[in-house]
Amino acid sequence: MTGSSIGVAVVGAGMAGRSHAAAYRSASTLYDEGLPDIRLAAIADVNPAFAGDTARRFGFERAETGWEAVAAADDVDVVSVVVANPLHRQIVEGLLAAGKHVLCEKPMAPTVEDAEAMVDAARASGRETGVGFVFRRSPAVAAVRDQVASGAIGRPLHFNGHYWCDYGCDPKAPMSWRYKGDTGSGALSDVGSHLLDLAEFVCGPIQSVRGAVLPTVIGERPLPLGAAVGHAAAEVSDVTEPVENEDLATFTASFASGAAGTISVSRVAYGLANSLGFELFAERGAATFDLARAGEFGFVDRTPAGPTQGYRQVLVGPAHPYLTGGLPMDFPGVGYGQNDLFTFQARAFLEQVAGLDRLPRMASFEEGLHNIRLLDAVTASAKAGGAEAAID
Ligand SMILES: NC(=O)c1ccc[n+]([C@@H]2O[C@H](COP(=O)([O-])OP(=O)(O)OC[C@H]3O[C@@H](n4cnc5c(N)ncnc54)[C@H](O)[C@@H]3O)[C@@H](O)[C@H]2O)c1
């Protein structure tokens, strides 16, 4: 910390970088007092227009065009790294070496080797680190997890999860870093990393996967004429480049608890821009979650007995995680969305940096590495014709 305040910066001002910027801006409005003042110091992006615009919109003091300036800045303590996955390692290592606390977006790295090096760098630095598995901060998901962890609904038996997006549905969607890289670096890494972390968050560790297929169904895409941001459409040229990685992935998983998982992810799911959801069946109850209805979850157990027993819709409210003091109007039924989860996450990381122990800690770099090993096992299963692949 710089004096009595925490200086924050965001590297990468694309789609998710803006959510981090907005989250740091709101983080001081949440929960109890005790967190040092937050200073919104810098936004860095190689695209100066993106950096400048994001700094202006979210009230950061300055814009930079490289992470190196953030690393060198005396007034920056905490940095979110929100750039393309292959860039994470170099930037995270540079920031840690400069003494910054680092929140790295998911998936933590493109390879197990890179992720292992990042774990080593984090340990050597002694700084706080975390991975942006933001759906852990969903009050509804956390509430379901609490039901499992408390034993209230017994042992999980079956987790059926999907993360379906449509950003790649249009063959004219512009080529971007998301379509480049080895098998496994496509939809599996992009959205499957979130879903696998969420599956383990709710049901515990996965031991092996099998039956994986990783198809590419649109083989080439046009180059954008300008800078493409996130999943947004952009004007494209007549020049195309080959898509290098998978558009979708399906596989099954075996949890250490004995539960089975059935998993499906896609970036070509027409009409479903951001459809994350799951059904969890346990011995004495079940739960459902759908991100399109983020402020609720479905739940069934043995109560009440009799003819009204069955699934009920639970509207998230102050009785559930993160809500009380987490929203300006923290009233039942008010609702919240994915951007609010980034704010809960930012607050949790800042509390961690400040040495407060009031919110669940960030997913560690070790957990980020485990997530990369899981993705690696799914890819290995696909390359072996669907054979079982154990998680190291
Ligand atoms: N947690 C979530 O819900 C979530 C959602 C979307 C993306 N992400 C993750 O966030 C990261 C970024 O994804 P995105 O969709 O925002 O990508 P994006 O392409 O929209 O933005 C990336 C930005 O990084 C900038 N950039 C490139 N090289 C840079 C460098 N060397 N230094 C600084 N800036 C640089 C680009 O100009 C661009 O503005 C990825 O790791 C992705 O997996 C997470």
The ligand as an ORCA input file, in Angstrom:
! r2SCAN-3c Opt
* xyz 0 1
  N     -14.087    -12.989    -16.122
  C     -14.828    -12.771    -17.207
  O     -16.059    -12.844    -17.161
  C     -14.125    -12.439    -18.502
  C     -14.884    -11.952    -19.590
  C     -14.213    -11.645    -20.760
  C     -12.844    -11.800    -20.848
  N     -12.145    -12.287    -19.786
  C     -10.688    -12.454    -19.852
  O     -10.112    -11.150    -19.895
  C      -8.966    -11.152    -20.757
  C      -9.179    -10.118    -21.851
  O     -10.335    -10.459    -22.600
  P     -11.170     -9.313    -23.377
  O     -12.383     -9.953    -23.883
  O     -11.291     -8.120    -22.505
  O     -10.183     -9.030    -24.582
  P     -10.200     -7.777    -25.565
  O      -9.553     -8.237    -26.814
  O     -11.538     -7.145    -25.604
  O      -9.248     -6.726    -24.815
  C      -7.881     -6.917    -24.649
  C      -7.227     -5.562    -24.603
  O      -5.842     -5.753    -24.335
  C      -5.129     -4.761    -25.091
  N      -3.733     -5.185    -25.182
  C      -3.180     -6.056    -26.047
  N      -1.870     -6.203    -25.774
  C      -1.612     -5.426    -24.683
  C      -0.443     -5.151    -23.924
  N       0.713     -5.738    -24.207
  N      -0.545     -4.291    -22.893
  C      -1.720     -3.687    -22.599
  N      -2.850     -3.897    -23.287
  C      -2.798     -4.767    -24.312
  C      -5.891     -4.693    -26.399
  O      -5.626     -3.479    -27.106
  C      -7.334     -4.795    -25.932
  O      -7.909     -3.528    -25.685
  C      -8.819    -12.581    -21.264
  O      -7.932    -13.266    -20.433
  C     -10.221    -13.152    -21.118
  O     -10.228    -14.566    -20.962
  C     -12.767    -12.585    -18.618
*
